[in-house]
Amino acid sequence: MVLGSWSFVLRPSRVPGRPWSLALCAHQGPRTKDGPWTKAQGPRTFPGQQGFTFIEILVVSTIILILASAIMPLARVTATRQREMELRRDLREIRTAIDKFKDAATAMQISPLDLKPDGEGYPADLDILVEGVTANNDQTGRKLKFLRRVPVDPMTHSTEWGMRSYQDEADATRWGGQNVYDVYTKFDGTALDGSKYKDW
C-alpha cells in the first residue's frame, strides 16, 4: 500500500504561445485494480511553472547537436596527438638502444662472436637488443642488454618496425639485412603537422 504519492500531469496551458504546461498532482489513498489511485487532488502547479513550446525544444536540441559535432573532432585530434607522442617516444627509445649497442661495439665491450662481419658495429636485428650479447673477455657469460622489450608501434599496434641498415639509403623502404642502423614506422599516414610518419 502506498500513501501520499505525487505524479506529473500534462495539461493545456493558459499562457499565450505555450500550448502545454506540466502540473504536479498529489494523490492520496491506496492503489486499486480500477485505477492508480482511489482519491486524487486537483493538479497543482508551482509558482512560475510554464510549459515548453515545440520551437524551444527544437532550439535546445539543435544546440546540443552543434556542441556534440564540435566535441567529436576535438576528441579524435586529441587521440591522434597522443599516439604521435607515443610514436616519437618509441622511436627515440629504439634509436638510443641502437646507439648504445654501437658505442659498446666500438669500445670492444661486445664479444666478436656476437657481431656480424659486415654489421659495422650495429645490431643484427632488434631482438638482439632485448636478448643481449655476451660481454667481451668475461668468463661469467654476462649479457649486455639494451632494451627491456621491443616497443609496440602505436600506429600499427605491432612490434614489426621498418628497418634500414648502415649500407641502405636514408629514405630506403626495403631493408638490406646487413644490420639495423635506423627504424621507422610502417604506417603510411600523415601526421597532424603534415609530415609523413615514415619520415620521422
Stockholm file with secondary structure:
# STOCKHOLM 1.0

chainA/1-200         MVLGSWSFVLRPSRVPGRPWSLALCAHQGPRTKDGPWTKAQGPRTFPGQQGFTFIEILVVSTIILILASAIMPLARVTATRQREMELRRDLREIRTAIDKFKDAATAMQISPLDLKPDGEGYPADLDILVEGVTANNDQTGRKLKFLRRVPVDPMTHSTEWGMRSYQDEADATRWGGQNVYDVYTKFDGTALDGSKYKDW
#=GR chainA/1-200 SS CCCSEEEEEEEECSSTTCCEEEEEEEEESCCBTTBSCSEEEEEECCTTCCCCCHHHHHHHHHHHHHHHHHHHHHHHHHHHHHHHHHHHHHHHHHHHHHHHHHHHHHTTCBCGGGSCTTSTTSCSSSHHHHHCEEBTTCTTCCEECCCSSCCCBTTTTBSCCEEECTTSCTTCSSCCSSCCCEEECCCCCBCTTSCBGGGC
#=GC SS_cons         CCCSEEEEEEEECSSTTCCEEEEEEEEESCCBTTBSCSEEEEEECCTTCCCCCHHHHHHHHHHHHHHHHHHHHHHHHHHHHHHHHHHHHHHHHHHHHHHHHHHHHHTTCBCGGGSCTTSTTSCSSSHHHHHCEEBTTCTTCCEECCCSSCCCBTTTTBSCCEEECTTSCTTCSSCCSSCCCEEECCCCCBCTTSCBGGGC
//
